[in-house]
């Protein structure tokens, strides 16, 4: 039986994989609404900045 690989979402701030069950958040860019922004639990807690890869919007 062939193995399947699972692609985990990546935190937009720290580039760390977001694990299932983690208290992460996912939302569309507040500016362009085109890109899904993922924030891991730690980056949310410490209000680390993120940048939209589509429009360059930066947020806390």
C-alpha positions as CSV (number, residue, x, y, z in Angstrom):
1,X,0.0,0.0,0.0
2,X,1.6,3.3,-1.0
3,X,2.1,5.9,1.7
4,X,0.5,9.3,1.4
5,X,2.2,12.5,2.5
6,X,0.3,15.1,4.4
7,X,0.9,18.7,3.8
8,X,0.6,20.8,7.0
9,X,-0.2,24.5,6.8
10,X,2.7,26.8,7.7
11,X,2.6,29.8,10.1
12,X,2.8,33.0,8.1
13,X,4.9,34.6,10.8
14,X,7.5,32.0,11.8
15,X,7.2,29.4,8.9
16,X,6.7,26.6,11.4
17,X,4.2,23.8,10.5
18,X,0.9,24.2,12.2
19,X,0.1,20.9,13.9
20,X,-3.4,19.4,14.1
21,X,-5.2,20.4,17.3
22,X,-3.0,23.4,17.9
23,X,-4.7,26.7,18.9
24,X,-3.9,28.3,15.6
25,X,-6.0,30.7,13.5
26,X,-6.6,30.9,9.8
27,X,-8.1,33.9,8.1
28,X,-8.0,35.7,4.7
29,X,-5.7,38.7,4.4
30,X,-7.7,41.7,5.7
31,X,-6.5,43.9,2.8
32,X,-6.8,41.8,-0.4
33,X,-8.9,38.8,0.8
34,X,-7.0,36.6,-1.6
35,X,-4.5,34.7,0.6
36,X,-5.1,32.5,3.6
37,X,-3.0,33.6,6.6
38,X,-2.1,31.0,9.2
39,X,-1.0,32.0,12.7
40,X,0.4,29.4,15.1
41,X,-0.4,29.6,18.8
42,X,2.9,31.2,19.8
43,X,2.8,33.9,17.1
44,X,-0.7,34.8,18.1
45,X,0.2,34.9,21.8
46,X,3.2,37.2,21.2
47,X,1.5,39.3,18.5
48,X,4.3,38.6,16.0
49,X,4.0,40.3,12.7
50,X,3.0,38.7,9.5
51,X,3.1,39.8,5.8
52,X,0.7,38.9,3.0
53,X,2.6,37.3,0.1
54,X,0.0,38.7,-2.3
55,X,-0.4,42.4,-1.4
56,X,2.3,43.0,1.2
57,X,-0.1,43.9,4.0
58,X,1.5,43.6,7.4
59,X,-0.3,43.0,10.6
60,X,0.2,42.0,14.2
